[in-house]
Amino acid sequence: MENNNGFLQPTEILKQIDIRNNMHIADFGCGNGYFSIPMAKIAEQGHVYALDVIKDTLEAVESKAELENISNIETIHCNLENLNGSKLDNESIDLVLLRNILFQSQKKSEIVKEAKRVLKDNNTLVLVEWIKDSSLAPKDGWLISKEEAQQLVKLEGFEFEKELKIDNHHYGLIFRK
């Protein structure tokens, strides 16, 4: 799953996730759209919400979507650490992706609670985070181990479904609401 420079390969990771053509997907902490853009291509009859607290990254997502003629993606400037912070409706989303977002926050449970709020029942939460002792893991932030992440998400009522094959620097977990 790892390419030569050790970075995540979205298309390889997304092949391991059941993404259907008509899904509504929320990419929490989307950054520059590294996953949002490929997910929008897979769910071309659905809708992808790319959410981030940094406006510049959202502008980058919009530019990439326009360049690639993708019309089913919408950016939302928001703070996911706040109640209703995503600005999405209750139980309106089929899949939420949390990729390298929890390590950036001391309010991890609030982010997971927001994901739970927007997810429809019996739908999917995908969590991808840095492995704590990875040589590429950020030195700043609040890294969370795979075991700690599983416990955190289970405390919010999710059931662990499976582990993803990512790379030597990240772990990936799928949960069901």
Buried (B, 14 or more C-beta within 10 A) or exposed (E): BBEEEEEBBBEBBBEBBEBEEEBBBBBBBBBBBBBBBBBBBBBEEBBBBBBBBEEEBBEBBBEBBEEEEBEBBBBBEBBBBEEEBBBBEEEBBBBBBBBBBBBBBEBBBBBBBBBBBBBBEEBBBBBBBBBEEBEEBEEEBEBBBBEBBBEBBEEBEBEEEEEBEBBEBBBBBBBBB
